[in-house]
Each structure stands twice: as C-alpha cells, then as structure tokens.
Amino acid sequence: MSEKLRRIALGAGMSLTVGVAHLLWAVAPAHASGGTVQVSGSTVSYVAPTGVANDVTAESVSGGVAVTDTGSPVVPGAGCVSVTSNRVTCQVTGAVTVAIWTGDLADEVHVTAAVMFAKINLGAGDDLVDLQGVRGTAVYGMDGDDVVYGSEAGDTIDGGSGDDRLYGLGNADILFGGAGADLMSGGTGTDTVTYADHTMSVSADADGVAGDDGAALEGDTIRADVEKIVGGGGADLLVGTGGSDVLVGGAGDDTLVGGGGDDLILGEAGADTVFGDQSPRVLGGPVGRDVCELGPDGGTASGCEVVR
C-alpha cells in the first residue's frame, strides 16, 4: 500500500500531517486456516482471513479484550487463549489499542471495548464498521462501498475508493471521502472534511445537498454538521454556511466564500479570491497573490496582497 500523506489545516497557523496508510501499517498477511489474534505491548491485533465474510467484535472483558469472528475460526497468539473456536480473550491492561485487519469480502467490525484507540483496515468489499466506547479511531476503508460509524471521540476516517458513508458522530472528526460518491457527516464537535489528496479542482459546501460536492462528477454529499472544509491542489470553490466556518484553500487558485457568521478563511498557496462576508477573520496564504473581499460588515485581513 503506498503511503498517503494528508496535510490538514486545523485553524489559524495550525496543521496536522496524517499518514493514513501508516496509521494502519502495511496490509497484514492473510491466514487461510483462520484469523489470528495476539498481544504486543498494549495492542491487541486481529488479522482476519481472506475469502470469508468476517463479522468481528472486540469487547471489554475482565482483565482484557475479547475478539470474536462469527465468520471464521480465531487462532490465539501471544497473550491470548481460546474460549471457543470463534472467540479468543487476551490479557492486556493500560491504554489499550485494538487493531483489526479484515479480508476481501463484505465484512463487519464492531468495537465496543472501552479502549484508548482502534485502528481498522477494512480491505476490499462493502464493509460496515460500528464503534462504541472507543476514545479515538483511525479507519481506512480501501475498496468497496463502506459504511463507517465513528466513536464519540475524535476519529480519522478514510473511505478509500467506492461510494462510502462516513459518520464521525462525537467530537472533532477528520473525514476523507476518497474516490467515489461519498456521504460525510461530522456529528457533534468541530469536524473536518478534507480533499487534500485531490489534485483536480473541487467544489464543496456543507449545505447537505445530495451529490453537489467534490470533483466534477464525483457526487459527494457533505452534511451541515461539518464545520471545516479543506481543498486540494486544484482551483477549488469552497463555500461556507450561515454559521462559523473554517475554509482552507490549499494549493491552487481558489475561490473561498465564507457566507454568514464569523468565518476563518485561509487562502494558502495560489492566487486566491476570498469573499469573507459578515465579519470574518481572513488570512491569506504565504505564497501567491490573494484577493480578499470582506463583505458589507468589513472585518480584518492579514496576508492578503489586495483587500477590497
């Protein structure tokens, strides 16, 4: 799997670099005789076999975590013991991470364990992920039309290719739709949809209208519970809502429209045109010639070569 690096602008002067492929490591080897679960340090990892539809549940038990796969036998590794042919318990304490790789068919993953972090790599197929009680997750969907329900903590979810449905739920989530017509919903908290991996121009707004976001003919839908939108390398059009939005142009000659509310607009690289509207704070980029139009309520501009 090639490493995908995403640079996600989080606010004025802040950024986060996420290596999605290495959040989830390299694709783990398959086991034809069944899945294997083991403990390494504070991490419980399960590698499901290919060629079967896995239905994996990781849950808290006394002294550790239990992993069940109703679609496959589960083989215990280091730190784990069999309960049944499909269920293994693992002894682990502290800030526990659960890491799960599924195979190539339509798989399901449910994590109800009260663990610190969950890392899920879904593989190919139309998969379903449902996470509860986890304090943070990283999910990579790869191929297929995946449905991912995040946790009440801050999640990073990459749908990969396919027509995915990504629900961040609670806290500050970061959603990558990837290729395909994706639906992205942040839930509560300050959530980000990013097109940082796109080199073509994108048009995006968090108005909830079906199919009007993304690159030409991509057909994404960004729900109104998303507060931050990050553009890619092309000439993007990013439009805010009536609330307080954060729009980040990225590279390219972008057009950024804040709309109502107190908006933070970052032009970044390229010759950007910024329409702040209603009392924004507007910050242009360090590279390029930015044109900022503040709207009828004025406001302040910083880093813009031309202010109207």
C-alpha positions in Angstrom: 0.0 0.0 0.0 1.5 3.4 -0.9 1.7 5.9 1.8 -0.8 8.7 1.6 0.2 11.9 3.4 -2.6 14.4 4.1 -1.9 17.9 5.3 -5.0 19.1 7.1 -5.3 22.7 8.1 -7.0 22.8 11.5 -7.1 26.5 12.1 -5.1 29.7 12.1 -1.4 28.6 12.0 -2.1 25.0 12.9 -1.8 21.9 10.8 -1.8 18.1 11.2 0.1 15.7 9.0 -1.6 12.3 8.8 0.0 9.3 7.1 -3.2 7.3 6.6 -1.5 4.2 5.3 0.8 4.1 8.3 -1.9 4.8 10.8 -2.9 1.3 9.8 0.5 0.0 8.9 1.1 -2.2 5.9 -1.5 -4.7 4.9 -1.1 -7.7 7.1 -0.7 -11.3 5.8 -3.8 -13.5 5.4 -4.2 -16.8 7.3 -6.1 -19.4 5.3 -6.8 -21.6 8.4 -8.5 -18.7 10.3 -7.8 -15.3 11.8 -5.0 -14.7 14.3 -5.2 -12.5 17.4 -2.3 -11.6 19.6 -1.0 -9.1 22.1 2.1 -6.9 21.6 2.7 -4.4 24.3 -0.6 -2.7 24.9 -2.0 -3.5 21.4 -4.4 -6.4 20.7 -4.3 -7.1 16.9 -6.5 -9.4 14.9 -5.8 -10.4 11.3 -8.8 -11.9 9.6 -8.5 -14.4 6.8 -9.4 -13.6 3.2 -12.1 -15.4 1.2 -14.7 -15.3 4.0 -17.2 -12.6 5.2 -15.8 -11.7 8.6 -18.1 -10.5 11.4 -15.7 -9.2 14.1 -16.5 -7.9 17.5 -13.9 -6.6 20.0 -15.3 -6.1 23.5 -14.0 -5.5 27.0 -13.8 -8.4 29.4 -12.3 -8.8 32.9 -8.6 -8.1 32.6 -8.5 -7.5 28.8 -10.3 -7.7 25.5 -12.2 -10.5 23.8 -12.2 -10.9 20.0 -15.0 -12.9 18.2 -15.3 -13.6 14.5 -18.5 -15.4 13.6 -17.3 -15.8 10.0 -14.1 -17.5 10.8 -12.1 -19.6 13.3 -9.9 -17.4 15.5 -6.5 -18.7 16.5 -4.9 -17.3 19.7 -1.4 -15.9 19.6 0.8 -14.4 22.2 -1.1 -13.3 25.3 -4.4 -14.8 24.2 -6.4 -18.0 24.9 -9.3 -19.7 23.1 -12.8 -19.6 24.6 -14.5 -21.2 21.6 -13.3 -21.8 18.0 -14.6 -18.3 17.1 -13.7 -16.4 20.3 -10.4 -15.5 22.0 -9.7 -13.5 25.1 -6.5 -11.5 25.5 -4.9 -10.2 28.8 -3.9 -6.6 28.4 -4.1 -3.5 30.6 -3.5 0.2 30.4 -4.1 2.4 27.4 -5.1 -0.4 25.1 -5.2 -0.2 21.3 -7.3 -2.6 19.2 -6.0 -3.1 15.6 -8.1 -5.1 13.1 -7.5 -6.1 9.5 -10.4 -7.7 7.6 -10.3 -9.5 4.3 -11.6 -9.1 0.8 -15.4 -9.7 1.1 -18.3 -7.8 2.8 -17.0 -7.7 6.4 -18.4 -6.2 9.6 -16.4 -4.8 12.5 -17.9 -3.8 15.9 -15.7 -2.4 18.6 -17.5 -2.0 22.0 -14.3 -2.3 24.1 -13.6 0.8 26.2 -10.1 1.1 24.7 -7.9 4.0 24.1 -7.7 3.7 20.3 -8.9 1.5 17.5 -7.2 1.0 14.1 -9.3 -0.6 11.4 -8.2 -1.6 7.9 -11.2 -2.9 6.0 -9.7 -4.3 2.9 -11.8 -4.8 -0.2 -15.5 -5.4 -0.2 -18.6 -3.5 1.0 -17.9 -3.3 4.7 -19.6 -2.0 7.9 -17.9 -0.5 10.9 -19.6 0.4 14.2 -17.5 1.8 17.0 -18.7 2.4 20.6 -16.9 3.5 23.7 -13.6 3.9 21.9 -11.7 7.1 22.7 -10.3 7.6 19.2 -10.2 5.7 15.9 -8.4 5.5 12.6 -10.3 3.7 9.8 -9.1 3.0 6.3 -11.8 1.6 4.0 -9.8 0.8 0.9 -12.0 -0.6 -1.9 -15.8 -1.1 -1.8 -18.8 0.9 -0.7 -18.2 1.1 3.1 -20.4 2.4 5.9 -18.4 3.6 9.0 -19.9 4.9 12.2 -17.2 6.5 14.3 -17.0 6.9 18.1 -17.9 9.7 20.4 -14.2 10.7 20.4 -12.2 12.3 17.6 -12.0 9.9 14.6 -9.9 9.9 11.4 -11.9 8.0 8.7 -10.7 7.5 5.2 -13.3 5.8 3.0 -10.9 4.8 0.2 -12.4 4.2 -3.2 -16.1 3.4 -3.6 -19.3 5.1 -2.6 -18.9 5.4 1.2 -21.0 6.7 4.0 -18.8 8.2 6.8 -20.4 9.3 10.1 -18.0 10.9 12.6 -20.5 11.2 15.4 -19.0 12.9 18.5 -16.0 15.2 19.0 -13.6 16.6 16.3 -13.5 14.2 13.4 -11.5 14.2 10.2 -13.2 12.7 7.1 -11.5 11.7 3.8 -14.1 10.5 1.3 -11.6 9.3 -1.3 -12.7 8.4 -4.8 -16.4 7.8 -5.4 -19.7 9.4 -4.4 -19.3 9.7 -0.6 -21.6 11.0 2.1 -19.8 12.6 5.0 -21.4 13.6 8.3 -19.4 15.0 11.3 -21.9 14.8 14.1 -21.3 16.9 17.1 -18.0 18.7 17.6 -15.9 20.7 15.1 -15.4 18.3 12.2 -13.3 18.5 9.0 -13.9 17.2 5.5 -10.7 17.3 3.5 -9.9 17.0 -0.2 -6.2 17.4 0.5 -5.4 14.3 -1.6 -7.2 15.7 -4.7 -5.2 17.2 -7.5 -8.2 18.2 -9.6 -10.5 21.1 -8.8 -13.2 20.5 -6.2 -16.4 22.4 -5.3 -17.6 21.8 -1.8 -20.0 23.2 0.8 -21.6 21.9 3.9 -25.2 22.5 2.9 -26.3 18.9 3.0 -27.5 18.9 -0.6 -27.0 15.4 -2.1 -24.3 15.0 -4.7 -23.1 18.5 -5.2 -19.6 18.3 -3.6 -16.2 17.0 -4.7 -14.6 17.0 -8.1 -16.5 17.1 -11.4 -19.0 14.1 -11.5 -17.7 12.8 -8.1 -21.1 13.4 -6.4 -20.1 13.7 -2.7 -22.5 15.0 -0.1 -21.3 17.0 2.9 -23.8 17.3 5.7 -24.4 20.5 7.5 -22.8 19.2 10.7 -19.3 19.7 9.1 -17.6 22.9 10.2 -14.2 22.8 8.3 -13.6 22.1 4.6 -10.0 21.7 3.2 -9.4 22.0 -0.5 -6.7 20.2 -2.6 -4.2 21.0 -5.3 -6.6 22.4 -7.9 -8.6 25.6 -8.3 -11.2 24.9 -5.7 -14.5 26.6 -4.9 -15.3 26.3 -1.1 -18.5 27.8 0.2 -19.4 28.3 3.9 -22.8 28.2 5.5 -24.6 30.7 7.7 -22.6 29.5 10.7 -19.0 30.0 11.7 -17.0 28.1 9.1 -13.3 27.3 8.5 -12.3 27.2 4.8 -8.8 26.2 3.7 -7.9 26.6 0.0 -4.7 24.6 -0.1 -2.6 24.9 -3.3 -4.2 26.3 -6.5 -6.1 29.5 -7.4 -9.1 29.0 -5.1 -12.3 30.9 -4.6 -13.4 30.8 -0.9 -16.8 32.2 0.2 -17.4 32.4 3.9 -21.1 33.2 4.0 -22.8 34.4 7.2 -21.2 34.0 10.6 -17.7 34.6 12.0 -15.6 32.7 9.5 -11.9 31.8 9.4 -10.7 31.7 5.8 -7.2 30.5 4.9 -6.2 31.0 1.2 -2.8 29.3 1.5 -0.8 28.8 -1.7 -2.1 30.2 -5.0 -3.8 33.4 -6.2 -7.0 33.0 -4.2 -10.1 35.1 -4.2 -11.7 35.3 -0.8 -15.2 36.6 -0.1 -15.5 36.7 3.7 -19.0 38.2 4.1 -20.4 39.1 7.6 -17.5 40.0 9.9 -14.9 37.3 9.1 -11.3 37.0 10.1 -9.5 36.5 6.8 -5.9 35.1 6.4 -4.3 34.7 3.0 -1.6 32.3 2.2 2.2 32.7 2.4 2.6 32.1 -1.4 0.7 33.7 -4.3 -1.4 36.9 -4.7 -4.6 36.7 -2.7 -7.6 38.9 -3.3 -9.9 39.3 -0.2 -13.3 40.8 -0.3 -14.6 41.3 3.2 -18.3 41.9 2.6 -20.6 44.6 3.9 -19.5 44.2 7.6 -15.9 44.7 6.9 -13.5 42.8 9.2 -9.8 42.3 9.1 -7.4 40.9 6.6 -3.9 39.5 7.0 -1.6 38.1 4.4 -3.7 39.4 1.5 -2.0 41.4 -1.2 -5.3 43.0 -2.4 -8.1 43.9 0.0 -11.5 45.1 -1.3 
